[in-house]
Amino acid sequence: MHIQQQSASPSADRRLSVLARHLETSSSVAAKQWIMAAPTSSGTQSVFAHIVRAPEDPILGVTVAYNKDTSPVKLNLGVGAYRTEEGKPLVLNVVRKAEQQLVNDRSRVKEYLSITGLADFNKLSAKLILGADSPAIQENRVTTVQCLSGTGSLRVGAEFLARHYHQRTIYIPQPTWGNHPKIFTLAGLSVKSYRYYDPATRGLHFQGLLEDLGSAPSGAIVLLHACAHNPTGVDPTLDQWEQIRRLMRSKGLLPFFDSAYQGFASGSLDTDAQSVRMFVADGGEVLVAQSYAKNMGLYGERVGALSIVCRNADVASRVESQLKLVIRPMYSNPPIHGASIVATILKDRNLYHEWTLELKAMADRIIRMRQQLFDALRARGTPGDWSHIIKQIGMFTFTGLNKEQVAFMTKEYHIYMTSDGRISMAGLSSRTVPHLADAIHAAVTGARRGVTGY
Ligand code: KET
């Protein structure tokens, strides 16, 4: 501190310098006390000291562990992400073309999108899942909002329901994608489950499903996987879907479809949308969350859509006005790039056709991997019936391997997968099938090494 000394007398000078010293010391003491009192800068004690370490995510954490492994034979079959025969991530050719078009178009800008996202993208997404000739679209009773991939679409739908729907209970299949219960609980819904998979038959527990939905309270929300159920790879037949639809409509249960794999199950976009279209065709209300992560390989672009099919156009427009109130304080408005890629592909006849071919090629490669793994286990005489590998649908095989067997395969063979025994078939290639088959064989027959038998 510097006090300008203007006084002429020595006594006045002394007083001033005493005051100056006093001010200096008291202010530095005060400053010191203030510093001591500020817990963030004390150096030893953090205000976050009580925070406990959270476990890694059961699916994405598998990739974290895989990345740390230095073995040259390591194999990541955890997350559902498509890989080529060379084990590399794939950017679809049609996506490259669309991106090139976007970059070349100098009229494109980076302004904010509206709260509901890119209008073209929303229209085309609704058409993709509901069908080009869907009466619901023609009657303007579908509202579609662009969201952050499948997860974001589910979350926005759930937040909307928790705020505005009279029934706060959602039934999810047992088992289901691990993020479902978290998304719905955090949105404010109460989560219950319905029987879905029967480990004894490795098929659908259809009776259990009908019983559980039959005893759900009227109006409850029901989460349905549109196709390629994750993690089981078991889907209802069309006839079973029809029975589920009738039961749900008779009880006024509200269907909320999660469509993360359209085109990945059968290789056909229309075939894989049949379950959703059946529910829309009866004129009733439906929610659908779509993801372009898998079917366009746009994982990191986070592009998806939530559609709510309503009874009439007036309700749909009021629903949309409320969806905007959900979205605006959450992330304001969605990102532009991924949605522009999707819209470019969906609105161009040639690009769309090319996409369907590339999608079919991905689906076919996964089906080939199923056959190769099945054959490899048979060739090794691995005990057990492995026919479910070729029967199951979509990206995953729900192997039936238990936690210990999975841990064994990771430790001894550097094969990474979720602890429930789910394998991402899309991560496999002809080159790595023998390694996986060896690992499964050893895990199943490896009682000597302390591994539980299959
Ligand atoms: N629904 C299902 C059924 C699903 O399997 C996933 C992703 C999503 C939604 C969300 O995907 P998004 O990337 O938000 O569009 N499943 C894979 C990846 C993950 O867990 O995030 C998986 O199961 O490996």
Residues whose N, C-alpha, C, O or C-beta is under 5 A from the ligand:
A	BS01	KET	I59 G78 V79 G80 L148 S149 G150 T151 G152 W177 N230 D258 A260 S291 A293 Y299
